[in-house]
Amino acid sequence: MIQFSNRLAQTEEYYFSKKLKEVKALKEAGKNIINLGIGSPDLAPPKAVFQDFEIALQQANAFQYQAYRGIDALRNALVQFYLNHYAVTLDEEEEVLPLMGSKEGIMLTSMAFLNEGDEVLIPNPGYPTYAAVTKLLNAVPKLYNLTEAENWHPNLAELKKMDLSKVKMMWINYPNMPTGADADHQRIQEIIDFALANDILLINDNPYSMILTEKPFSIFQLQNAHQVALELNSMSKSFNLAGFRTGFLVGNALFVNAVLKVKSNMDSGMFLPIQHTASKVLQLDKNWFSALNSVYKERREWIWKIADELQLSYSKKSTGLFVWAKLKGGENAEKLADQLLYNADIFVTPGKIFGSQGEAYLRFSLCVGINDLQICLERIKKFKNKSL
């Protein structure tokens, strides 16, 4: 009998991959499920996507293999994007690596730096892929807790108490997902200093920096970050291009080139029309983000109404594409998520999937139109009346 690899024994199918099958089955059974669980932008991408993509398709080399580092125009556009929005200067030849989505970057970076048995500091709550990839490479996830009391930032005193002798990497994610906490520069500077002192590669996963934030954040705005850090960025959320699968890795040239060694053996470069289109889209000015965020602000108001109806607590200072809301009694929120799915035809994400520190929370996505959000609110009122 053909055997699977040992690593699969500790790796489960991604939560949303499994749960969306269930949601699909409910829809096929006649249920009109409204999905508040997934951060997949429903708004139209910039018009340049349609115009420039069609033009790029006509180029003579459009369907050929492409350079592993991406075309010059794309890297240059990303460098200008970082300069314009973060006031960060990058070398487009050595410090920028286009990716087929930033999720690819989590795997490639882990492959470039981790050996079997190495340990990785992973936030709890945090993006499940950090731990999944770590396990797939036979490295060891080492969770560090984030709490509401610390505004969802690492507790440096607790980190220093850990045995760090085998720790090779540390994942952070600011602006934070799932909690929506904005980056506290002073606290992240302390984490940079901590990483430097302990020879730990620090990686900031940064796909939400343009969503509902007043001052876009990059880790490279802080001192000494270039010595010890990498940053992942993405066009999925900021430009409504999730299906385009376009992301970036930026940072120290030695680190980026290490990841390139892995990437060049894994794929043959991004589809040329996507690269040309992305390079144009990255040049959009702040008006694009202002218009996008005005829509999300209105939607967030409705999510807050839904959370109020469910008697959940939340922060109105949160950023990003989600509302992170807590059951006031601190109960396990997974039960309420199931009740909403089966009794109100609303799918929301239980915070438990992001780690034990999320068990009392639900995560609501802003990727749903106002009409559907109004329907959700009415359904929840009916659900509550039936429950009384």
N, C-alpha and C positions, 0 to 999 in steps of 0.2 A: 504494500500500500504506500502510495506517495505521501510523504510527510511534509507538513508546513514548517516554515522556519520557527525557531523557538521564540523569536521576538513577537510573533503574532499572538502568543499565549497571553501577553500582557498588553495587547493593543486591541481596543474595541472600535467598532465602526463609529464614525463621528456622529454625535448626538443628532444634529440636524439632518444628516443623511437618513437616520432611522426614523426620526419623528415625522419628517415630511412625508414619508411613505404612509404613515398612519393618517396624517391630515389629508393626503390624496385619497385614501380609501374612504374616509368620512365624506369627502366631497362627492366621490363617485356614488355613495349611498344616498345622496340628495341633500347633505348638509351644506349650508352656505357659510363655510368657515372664513372668518376674516383673520388674516395673518398679521399679528402684531409682534411676531417673534423674531423675524429675520431682518438684518440690516442690509437689505438689497435695494438700493435706491430705485424708486419707481418714477422719478421725474426724468424728463428728457435730457439727454446730454447736450452740450453746446452745438450750435448749428454747424460749426467748423467740422465736426465729426462727419456729417453727411457730405459736405462740400469737398473736403480735402481727401477723404477716404476714396471717393469715386475717382478723383483725379489721379491719386497715387496708384490705383489699380491699373491704370493705362501705361505705367512706366515699363520699360523693356525688361527690367530685372525684378519686377514686382514679385514674381513667384519663385525666385531663386533663393538659395541659402543666404543667410545674412551674417554679418560679423557678430561675434560673441559679445563684444562690448557695445553693440548697438551703433546706429549711424551717428555721425558727428552732430547733425541738427538736433537729434533727440537729447544727447548728452548736454549740448550747449543750452537747450531750452530748460533743462532741469537745473543747470547751474544758475541760470538767470532767475528761475523761479525761487531758488533758495536765497539768492541775493535780494530779490524784490520783496519777498514776504517774510523772510527770517533774518535778513541782514547777515547772512552767512556766506562766506566765500569758499568755493570748492574748485579744485583742479579738474576740468572736464576730461582730461586724458587718463588720470590715475585714481581719482577719488569718487567716481560715479560708475555704477554698473546697473543698466536696465535689467529688469526681471519680468518674467511672465506672471505678474501678480506678486505682491509682497509675501504671500504665503509660501511661494517657492523659496523665497529668501530665508525663511525660518529653517527649512530643510538644508539648503545649500550651506548656510553659515554653520549650522550644527555639524554637518559632515566635514567641513573644512577645519574645525577646531577640536572636536570631541574625539577622545579615544574611549574604548570600552572601560567602564568603571569610573570615568570622570563624573563629577557632580555638577549640577546646574541649578542655580537659584531661580526659582519660579514663583511668581506672585500667586497668592490665594486670597481673594478670587483673581482669576486671570484667564486668558485665552487658552482653551484646552489643547490647542495644537502645540504649545510650548512643551508640555509634558509628553504628549503623544510622540513627537519627533524625538525627544530625548530618549524615550524608551525604545523606539525603533532602532536607535543606534547603540543600544546596550549601554547607555550612560544612565546616570541615576538622578531623577528629579529630587530636588531638596527644596521643599516649599517654605516660603516665608509669608507670614500673615499680614494682610492689609486690613485695617479696621476703620470704621466710620470716625472713631475718636481721633485718629491720626490723619483724617481727611484722605484716607486711602493712599498714603505714602508709606514707604518702608520705615520701620522703626530701627534706626541705626544701632541703638544700644542692644537690641535683640539680635541683630545680624552679627555684631561683634562677639556675642557669646557663643556663636555656632563654631563647630569644628570646620574650618575652611580649608584644610590641608589638601582636599581633593577637588575643591571647587574651581572650575575652569571658566564658566560663563555665568552671567546673570541677565535675566530678561526683565526689563521694565517697559511700561506702556503708558506714555503721557502725551496728550490728554488720554485719560484712562478709560479703558473698556473692561468690565461692564459698568463701572460706577459713575463715569462722567466727571471724575475729579480732574480739574485743570492742573497744569504743572506748577508746583511750588519751586521756584528757581533755587532758593537757598537749600531746600532739602535735597533736591536732585544734585546740586553741587556737592553736598556732603556724600552722596552715593558715588559720585565720580571720584572723589578723594579716597573713599573706602575701596573702590575697585583698583585704583592705582596702588594703594598700599598693600593690596593682597594679590596683585597680578591676576586680576579677573577681567575677562573681556565683558564689557557692558554693552548691551544692545537695547536701544529704544525703538520699539515698534510704534510707528507714528502715522497711522492712516486717518486720524480724526482732527488733525491740527487746524483745519480750515472750517470746521463745522461748529457754529455757535460759540466761537472763541473771539474775544476782543483782540488778543495779541497772539498770533500764531507762534507756536513753540517748536524749536529744534534743540536737541541736546548740544549742538555745536555752538549755541549762543553762550555756553558756559565754559569756564576756564579749564584747560587741560583735557577737554573731552576728546580732542583729536588723538591724544596719546593712548586712549584706552577704550574708545567707544566706536560703535557702528550704529547707523540708523536706517531703518526700513521706512519707506514711504510708498504711497499708493495713489493711483488716480481713480480708484473704484468709488470712494465715497465723495471726494471733493468735486468730481466732475461727472458723477452719475454714469460711470463707465465700468461697472463691476464685471460685466461679461467680456470686456476688452482684454482683461488680464494683463494689466500694465502696472508695474511697480518699479521701485528703485532701491538699491543699496548704496549708501554714501558713507564716506569716512576715510580713515587712515589708509593710505595707498597700499601698504603692506598687507593690511587686513583684507581690503577689497580684492587685491590680486590673489590672495589665498582662496577666496570664494570663487573667483574666476576660474581657477584651476579645476575646481569641481564642476562648475557650470559648463565649461567647454567640453566636458566629457558626458554631459547629460542632455544637451539639446544643441540645436544648430542656429540659434538666433531667432529673434522675434519677426513675425510677418511684416514685411517692409511697409505696406500701407498703414498698418497700425502704428508703426514708428513715426511715419511722416505726419499722420493725423495727431498723434500724441504731442509731437513737437509744436504743432500749431496751437493745440488746446492749452498747453502749459503757458502760453503767452497771454492768455486772457487776463484782464486787469481785475481790480478789486470789485468792480461792479458786478461781475459774475457771482462772486461769493456773497455779496450783499443781497442780491436777488434770491439766491439759493437759501440763505439763512433766514430771510423774511418768511419764506414758506415754512421752514422748520420751526420758527418761533411760534407761528400760528398753530401748527400741529401740536407742538409741545404743550400749549395752553389746554388743548383738548385732552391730551394724555394726562395732564395734571387733574383735570376734572374727573377722568376715569379713576385715577388713583384716589382722589378724594372720596368718590362714591364707594370705593372698596375699603375706605378707611386705612389707606397706606400712607406712610410718611416718606418724604423725598426732599432733596435739596433743589432749590430754585437757582442755585449757582452752578449747576452741573453743565457740562459741555458735551459735544459729540452727538451721535445719532440715536441715543437711547435715553430713556428715563429709568433710573434704578430706584425701585420703591420697596419699602420694608413693611412687613406685617407688624403692626404696632405692638402686638404681644410677643413678638419674636418667634412665632410658630414656624414650622416647616412650610415653606411657600409652595412646595411641589403639589400638595393636595389641592390648594386653591387653583393652581394652574390647570390641573386636570378637571376640576369642577367647571372652570370657565370654558374649557375645550368641549366637554361632553354635555354641559347644560346651558351654555350661552353661545356656543359656536364661535368662540374666540380663542385663538392660539397665542399664548404668551410664553416667554422663556423662563423657566424656574432658575433662580440664581444658583441652585445646587450644582448645575453642570459646570460652573466656573470654579468650583471648589467649596470646601466645607464652610468657608467664611461667607458664602452667598446663600446659605440654606434658608434664611429668613426673608429673602428678597425675590422680587420678580423684575424682569427686564422687559420694557416696552419699546418697540421700535417706532421711529418717526417716519418710516417709509410707507405710510398709508395716508390716503387722501382724507380731507375733512368730512366728506359724506360718510365714508366708512367709519370714521371715528365717532361721528354722531350716532350712527347705528349701534356701535359698540356700547356707547354710554346708555342708550335705551335698553339694550339687551341686558346689561348689567343691573339696571334698575329692576327689570322684570325678574332676573335671576335672584336678586336679593329679596324681593317680595315673596317669591316661592319658597325661599329658604327660611322665612320667618315662621 
